[in-house]
């Protein structure tokens, strides 16, 4: 995973965190759940490889630049798609802040898309 030394240019503010949560809810929630831990995602553990908890030590050990790189470029052979061209740099950096401050697993319930 590239961009290890790249730093997040956005300040960590309440507004940035809110923007990150909003962008996450628009683009990431279908696979990662509202809490980033795949809560309520019916296929999360049937993917190969399974969708990881974004709160896991493995994911949280990535630098901010590496997290942005993964969101930009996706990860093969997993189901993580590239978002470059879909999400702006500002949206991605705000998502990185949100990933650093995920709520407890299950605390936000399940995505509405799976309850209808």
Residue pairs with C-beta under 8 A, 6 or more apart in sequence:
1 62
1 66
1 69
1 70
1 75
2 65
2 66
2 69
2 73
3 63
3 65
3 66
3 68
3 69
4 63
4 65
4 66
5 63
5 65
6 63
6 64
6 65
6 68
6 69
7 64
7 65
8 64
8 65
8 68
8 93
8 96
8 97
9 93
10 16
10 90
10 93
10 94
10 97
12 97
12 100
16 94
16 97
17 94
17 97
17 98
17 101
19 90
19 91
19 94
20 94
20 95
20 96
20 97
20 98
20 99
21 98
23 87
23 91
23 92
23 94
23 95
23 98
24 32
24 36
24 95
24 98
24 99
25 34
27 83
27 86
27 87
27 91
27 95
28 36
28 95
29 111
29 113
30 41
30 111
30 113
31 38
31 41
31 44
31 51
31 79
31 80
32 38
32 41
32 51
32 54
33 39
33 40
33 41
33 44
33 108
33 110
33 111
34 40
34 108
34 109
34 110
34 111
35 55
35 102
35 103
35 104
35 105
35 106
35 107
35 108
36 53
36 54
36 55
36 98
36 99
36 102
37 53
37 54
37 55
37 102
37 105
37 106
38 44
38 45
38 51
38 52
38 53
39 105
39 106
39 108
39 109
39 110
40 109
40 110
40 111
40 114
40 115
41 51
41 111
41 114
42 114
43 51
44 50
44 51
45 51
47 78
47 79
49 77
49 78
51 79
52 58
52 59
53 59
53 105
54 60
54 99
54 102
55 102
55 105
59 67
59 99
60 99
60 100
62 70
64 93
64 96
64 100
67 96
67 99
68 89
68 92
68 93
68 96
70 80
71 83
71 87
71 92
71 95
71 96
72 82
72 83
72 84
72 92
73 82
73 84
74 80
74 81
74 82
74 83
83 92
87 95
